[in-house]
Structures are given as structure tokens and as C-alpha cells.
Amino acid sequence: MATTTKGSAVLTLPSDTEILVAREFNAPRHLVWKVLTEPDLIKRWWAGQRGTVTDVEVDLRVGGTWRYVMTADGGFEVAFHGEFREIDAPAGMVQTEVFEGMPDGDSEPSLNHYTLTERDGRTRMTVRTVVSSKDVRDMIIATGMEGGMQEAYDLLEELATALTTHS
């Protein structure tokens, strides 16, 4: 059985408008990329332990869009969408991200930079999120996103390592 890196994502705040997450996965980069970008696989990890993913749409091309929807354990719907700005498979991508649940309309978009590097069959992923202000950055952190992210990335790794053993 492969060793996993459960709960090991590290979140830092490099500036007033950035959130940086780094996580290593015990799987090759092409499989981490696959789990990050294929709708049937995204449905299995994106909600973490906090609900059920009900819809995933991915048009993986520059200018293409994505949208993920889940029903949270509390019975309410959570949805995000965005646009792919850059794609360099399997090394990374840049995409916008918009939260659809703000009381007065969608949130302003963040810009998420994903970078995947492989060494000795393991993949290090960094996600740098850039937002418009310190207030927005702090509001995102205050949602408890870190706990959900840890759960989701644990499931992502489980899927990628399972694909490793089946490939």
C-alpha cells in the first residue's frame, strides 16, 4: 500500500492579496492532473467529507469554462465557476474562480495558479490564489476553507494512488 500524505496541505499568506497552498501527493503528475481535471473524478473528491457533488462541467481549453456544484451536508447548495486562462497539461493551469453564493450576487473572481511538479513518482502541487483585497482574502480564510480543502486533497490523493495501482 502506498504511503499517503493525509492532511498535509500547507496554507500560507504570502501577501495581503494571496493565499498559497502546497501539498505533495504520492502519485505521478499525470494522474494528479487527471484527477484534477476529469469531471467523473472531480465528483469523487471535490466536496471532501462535507457533502455530495451533484454537477461538474469542465471545458478544459483556454477560454473554456468550468462549474462545480455540491449539496452540502446541511442541505444547501454550494457552487463555483470560472474560466481557464492558461493550460499547460500536466504541469499546471491558471483559472478564475467565482463563488455563486454571495447574498448580492456572485463574488468577484479570484485567479488560481496551479503548478504540478513531479519528483521520484510524487507530485508537489502549489495553488496560488490571487484576490482583489486583504478583506476578500481574509473572508475566504474565515469560511473554514482550509478544513474542506484538506479533506478534498486527501480524497484526490486516494484516487490518484488508486489509478497508479491500476495503470
Salt bridges, closest charged atoms under 4 A:
GLU18 OE2 - ARG128 NH1 2.90
GLU24 OE2 - ARG122 NE 2.41
GLU38 OE2 - LYS34 NZ 3.93
ASP59 OD2 - ARG61 NE 2.89
GLU83 OE2 - ARG85 NE 3.95
GLU100 OE1 - ARG67 NH2 2.81
GLU100 OE2 - HIS81 ND1 2.75
ASP106 OD2 - HIS81 NE2 3.95
ASP120 OD2 - ARG119 NE 3.95
ASP138 OD2 - LYS134 NZ 2.75
ASP138 OD1 - ARG137 NH2 2.71
GLU151 OE1 - ARG50 NE 3.00
ASP154 OD1 - ARG23 NH1 2.97
GLU157 OE1 - ARG23 NH2 3.02
